[in-house]
Amino acid sequence: MSRLSLIVLLFLACLKLIYSNEYHKIVIIGAGASGLAAGVRLLENDIDDFMILEAEPRIGGRVKTVNFDGANVDLGATYCDGQKGNIIYEDLQRKNLLDLLESVESAKEFYLSSRKNISKELSKEIHDDIIVDLFLAGDFQNSTESYSTEIPRRFNEVFLKKYQNDPEKLEVAKSVIHFIHYFAMGLDAALTWNDLAANTEFVEAEGHILRWKENGYKIYLDVLTKRYPNPEQELPIRNKIHLNKEVIKITMDASNNRLNIVCSDASTYEAKHVIFTPSLGVLKAKANSLFDPRLPQNKLKAIENIGYGDTGTVFLKYETKWWGNLTGFNLLWAREDLQSSKEKFPEGPTTSDGRSWITGLYNIGAIPNTNLLLVSLSGDTVPALETMDEQILKNGIYYTLNMFLGNKFDIPKNPKLLRSNWYNNPNFRGSYSYKSMKTRPEDRLHLLEPITYHGRLLIQFAGEATNRDHYSSVHGAIESGYREADRLKDFLKDNKRTYYDHLKNAISLPKKL
């Protein structure tokens, strides 16, 4: 080999080393609802020089519809919450696709662990007066306390007096406090209701809750990307998604005004702009090591202050619908059964107050047109339940069902089981965000604030936790993706206009002769 050939080869090797990073003007990190929404909005505005890096082997993020023994079930986001002010519902309405949704008929009957009968009249009072009026529709806007303080106090003010002359009703009503305790944690994905601020900032969409029919929530991702109802009109977004790409480092290179992105498989990418959409749980775990330079202190404080936890979902498949036409069961634990729970069912994790994990089981819902039950669990044992031995989980659920319902139903012992696993997945580390006792009014503003350099957008933040009004929801995640894509679109448009203005000022055009 001649000396010249060797020099050429070395030169080419150096060029390959220098330019080995794949470059795109924009990199979106995360192909969940907010990442997909950002990509869709960019494409709709003729911005197509982007790619999406997704850590999971699938798209959807915390929208996860899977087939469980022939039926599609949602292990993550489940409902379309409200109509007016819900961007998902309004999108479906505009496209005449509301037939993808159906009404939810929730269980209003309550059952005691002691198996004592609760009349329909008392069940209605519990549901309407305590669950709905006291908790769900309660006015907590001026409260500075947690739910763990507010709910018992207000209960004592109203219902102790109401039932003071009826000890049997009073004892039943008192057990509702435990139900609300776990219902509140399940609703807001908190691991403790001592940290759950009663004064929520969430803005409810008007209307009632709807569920997705047999397709599950994943069908809306197809609607979003225009894959449904006509696949031929699908936006070219899926070929921009790279799966199994866990981002472990984002570094700003001031020498070339680019961001360097490193994945766990050692692949590297370069971009001028990044839209970061992974969960608040990921930020809580990795914010200090993920970004170089380090994130601003007010953003790190917001990440610390905003609550983020988990809620447990377990599906059970039975050979027969032993519950008949019932829509489900609400479980009220008697005080003595709470206290003896660990002694009577010692297997599995223990709650922080020394009780069995089974006391976190508060609601069981029947899935329409299937032989499936959805078991809802919450509390500080949920992370352990995700990885606990499956047979212990089955045994505990059977024990609980039999305690409450064994006098009314012949309950099979060993159904098929499918459970969620959000907390122990490092790409999520939980379900969704909530307002904790440490959350300040400005925290979500700090969380969504982009990182800039000399007026240039570098890193933007999207995802449900960055939405001040609709955090914890899929429609909130989608809104945030649109928000950041619009922010970037406007920046690029203004930047382009500024470039041409500079160009015109720099070039002296000859006058006509």
Long-range contacts (C-beta under 8 A, 24 or more apart in sequence): 20-268, 21-260, 21-268, 21-269, 21-270, 22-51, 22-267, 22-268, 22-269, 22-270, 23-258, 23-269, 23-270, 23-271, 24-49, 24-50, 24-51, 24-269, 24-270, 24-271, 25-49, 25-50, 25-271, 25-272, 25-273, 26-50, 26-51, 26-271, 26-272, 26-273, 26-274, 26-275, 26-488, 27-51, 27-52, 27-53, 27-259, 27-261, 27-269, 27-271, 27-273, 27-274, 27-275, 28-52, 28-53, 28-274, 28-275, 28-277, 29-53, 29-247, 29-250, 29-261, 29-274, 29-275, 29-276, 29-277, 29-278, 30-54, 30-55, 30-61, 30-276, 30-277, 30-278, 30-463, 31-56, 31-59, 31-60, 31-61, 31-241, 31-243, 32-59, 32-60, 32-61, 32-62, 32-63, 32-277, 32-463, 32-477, 33-60, 33-61, 33-62, 33-63, 33-77, 33-221, 33-224, 33-464, 33-474, 33-477, 33-478, 33-481, 34-61, 34-277, 34-462, 34-463, 34-464, 34-477, 34-478, 34-480, 34-481, 34-484, 35-61, 35-275, 35-277, 35-462, 35-481, 36-221, 36-224, 36-225, 36-237, 36-481, 37-224, 37-462, 37-477, 37-478, 37-479, 37-480, 37-481, 37-482, 37-485, 38-275, 38-277, 38-462, 38-481, 38-482, 38-484, 38-485, 39-237, 39-240, 39-481, 39-485, 40-224, 40-225, 40-226, 40-235, 40-237, 40-481, 40-485, 41-481, 41-482, 41-485, 41-486, 41-489, 42-485, 42-488, 42-489, 43-235, 43-236, 43-237, 44-235, 45-485, 45-489, 47-488, 47-489, 47-492, 48-236, 50-240, 51-240, 51-241, 51-242, 51-269, 52-237, 52-240, 52-241, 52-242, 53-242, 53-245, 53-247, 53-261, 53-263, 53-269, 54-241, 54-242, 54-243, 54-244, 54-245, 55-244, 55-245, 55-246, 55-247, 55-278, 55-427, 56-243, 56-244, 56-427, 57-243, 57-244, 58-243, 59-221, 59-238, 59-241, 59-243, 60-218, 60-221, 61-277, 61-279, 61-428, 61-477, 62-279, 62-422, 62-428, 62-431, 62-432, 62-474, 63-217, 63-218, 63-220, 63-221, 63-474, 64-218, 65-215, 65-216, 65-217, 65-218, 65-219, 66-418, 68-315, 68-317, 68-372, 68-416, 68-418, 69-317, 69-416, 71-214, 71-317, 71-367, 71-370, 71-372, 72-214, 72-215, 72-216, 72-218, 73-216, 73-315, 73-367, 73-372, 73-374, 73-418, 74-212, 74-216, 74-217, 75-313, 75-418, 75-419, 75-420, 76-217, 76-420, 76-422, 76-431, 77-217, 77-473, 77-474, 78-211, 78-212, 78-217, 79-104, 79-209, 79-210, 79-211, 80-209, 80-210, 80-211, 80-212, 80-475, 81-204, 81-205, 81-209, 81-473, 81-475, 82-204, 82-205, 82-206, 82-207, 82-208, 82-209, 83-205, 83-206, 83-207, 83-208, 83-210, 84-205, 84-206, 84-207, 85-203, 85-205, 85-206, 86-205, 86-207, 86-475, 87-475, 87-478, 87-479, 87-482, 88-220, 88-474, 88-475, 88-478, 89-205, 89-207, 89-210, 89-475, 91-223, 91-224, 92-220, 92-223, 95-223, 97-223, 97-228, 97-229, 99-213, 100-212, 100-213, 100-215, 100-219, 100-220, 100-223, 101-210, 101-211, 101-212, 101-213, 102-210, 102-211, 102-212, 102-213, 102-368, 103-208, 103-210, 103-211, 104-208, 104-209, 104-210, 104-211, 105-327, 105-368, 106-327, 106-328, 106-365, 107-326, 107-327, 107-328, 107-329, 107-330, 107-363, 107-364, 107-365, 107-366, 108-330, 109-326, 109-329, 109-330, 110-172, 110-176, 110-179, 110-330, 110-331, 110-332, 111-329, 111-330, 111-331, 111-332, 111-404, 111-405, 112-172, 112-175, 112-332, 112-334, 112-404, 113-331, 113-332, 113-333, 113-334, 113-337, 113-403, 113-404, 114-334, 114-336, 114-337, 115-403, 115-404, 115-406, 115-407, 116-172, 118-172, 118-332, 122-169, 122-172, 126-172, 126-173, 126-176, 129-159, 130-155, 130-159, 130-173, 130-176, 130-180, 131-176, 131-179, 131-180, 131-183, 134-158, 134-159, 134-180, 135-180, 135-183, 135-184, 140-198, 140-199, 140-200, 141-199, 142-199, 143-197, 143-198, 143-199, 144-199, 145-198, 146-193, 146-194, 146-195, 146-196, 146-197, 146-198, 146-437, 147-180, 147-181, 147-184, 147-193, 147-196, 147-197, 147-198, 148-181, 148-192, 148-193, 148-194, 148-196, 149-198, 150-198, 151-177, 151-180, 151-181, 151-184, 151-198, 152-177, 171-334, 172-332, 174-335, 175-332, 175-333, 175-334, 175-335, 176-332, 178-332, 178-333, 178-338, 178-359, 178-362, 179-330, 179-331, 179-332, 179-333, 179-362, 182-359, 182-360, 182-362, 182-377, 182-378, 182-379, 183-362, 183-363, 183-378, 185-309, 185-311, 185-378, 185-379, 186-311, 186-312, 186-362, 186-363, 186-376, 186-377, 186-378, 188-307, 188-309, 188-434, 188-472, 189-308, 189-309, 189-310, 189-311, 189-430, 189-431, 189-432, 189-433, 189-434, 189-472, 190-307, 190-309, 190-378, 190-434, 190-436, 191-309, 191-310, 191-379, 191-380, 191-382, 191-383, 192-352, 192-379, 192-380, 194-437, 195-307, 195-436, 195-437, 195-438, 196-307, 196-434, 196-435, 196-436, 196-437, 197-307, 197-434, 197-435, 197-436, 197-437, 197-439, 199-435, 200-435, 201-435, 201-439, 201-441, 201-444, 201-468, 201-469, 201-471, 202-435, 202-469, 202-470, 202-471, 202-472, 203-469, 203-470, 205-470, 205-475, 214-369, 217-474, 220-474, 224-478, 246-427, 247-278, 247-290, 248-290, 249-289, 249-290, 249-292, 250-274, 250-276, 250-290, 250-291, 250-292, 250-459, 251-291, 251-292, 252-292, 252-293, 252-453, 252-458, 254-453, 257-453, 257-456, 259-458, 259-459, 272-456, 273-457, 273-458, 273-459, 273-460, 273-488, 274-458, 274-459, 274-460, 275-459, 275-460, 275-461, 275-462, 275-481, 275-484, 275-485, 275-488, 276-459, 276-460, 276-461, 276-462, 277-461, 277-462, 277-463, 277-480, 277-481, 278-427, 278-463, 279-308, 279-427, 279-428, 279-429, 279-430, 279-432, 279-463, 279-465, 280-306, 280-308, 280-430, 280-433, 280-447, 280-463, 280-465, 281-308, 281-423, 281-428, 281-429, 281-430, 282-426, 282-427, 282-428, 282-429, 284-308, 284-429, 285-426, 285-429, 291-451, 291-459, 295-451, 296-446, 296-451, 298-446, 298-449, 299-446, 299-447, 299-449, 301-443, 301-446, 302-440, 302-442, 302-443, 302-444, 302-446, 302-447, 303-447, 304-438, 305-436, 305-438, 305-439, 305-440, 305-443, 306-433, 306-434, 306-435, 306-436, 306-439, 306-443, 306-444, 306-447, 306-465, 307-433, 307-434, 307-435, 307-436, 307-438, 307-439, 308-429, 308-430, 308-432, 308-433, 308-434, 308-465, 309-382, 309-423, 309-430, 309-431, 309-434, 310-382, 310-383, 310-386, 310-422, 310-423, 310-430, 310-431, 311-376, 311-377, 311-378, 311-382, 311-431, 312-360, 312-375, 312-376, 312-377, 312-378, 312-382, 312-385, 312-386, 312-419, 312-420, 313-374, 313-375, 313-376, 313-377, 313-419, 313-420, 314-374, 314-375, 314-377, 314-393, 314-397, 314-417, 314-418, 314-419, 314-420, 315-367, 315-372, 315-373, 315-374, 315-375, 315-417, 315-418, 315-419, 316-372, 316-373, 316-375, 316-397, 316-415, 316-416, 316-417, 317-371, 317-372, 317-415, 317-416, 317-417, 317-418, 318-371, 318-372, 318-373, 318-412, 318-415, 319-371, 319-412, 320-371, 320-412, 321-366, 321-371, 322-409, 322-410, 322-411, 322-412, 323-366, 323-373, 323-409, 326-366, 327-365, 327-366, 328-363, 328-364, 328-365, 328-366, 328-373, 328-374, 329-363, 329-364, 329-404, 329-405, 330-362, 330-363, 331-361, 331-362, 331-363, 331-364, 331-400, 331-404, 333-359, 337-403, 344-399, 345-395, 345-396, 345-399, 347-392, 347-395, 347-396, 348-381, 348-384, 348-385, 348-388, 348-392, 348-393, 348-396, 349-381, 349-384, 349-385, 349-388, 350-381, 351-379, 351-380, 351-381, 352-380, 356-396, 357-381, 357-384, 357-385, 357-396, 358-396, 358-397, 358-399, 358-400, 361-396, 361-397, 361-400, 364-401, 373-415, 382-423, 383-423, 383-424, 385-419, 386-419, 386-420, 386-421, 386-422, 386-423, 386-424, 387-421, 387-424, 390-417, 393-417, 393-419, 432-464, 432-465, 432-471, 432-472, 432-473, 433-464, 433-465, 433-471, 433-472, 434-471, 434-472, 444-468, 444-471, 448-480, 448-483, 450-484, 450-487, 456-491, 456-495, 457-487, 457-488, 457-491, 460-484, 460-487, 460-488
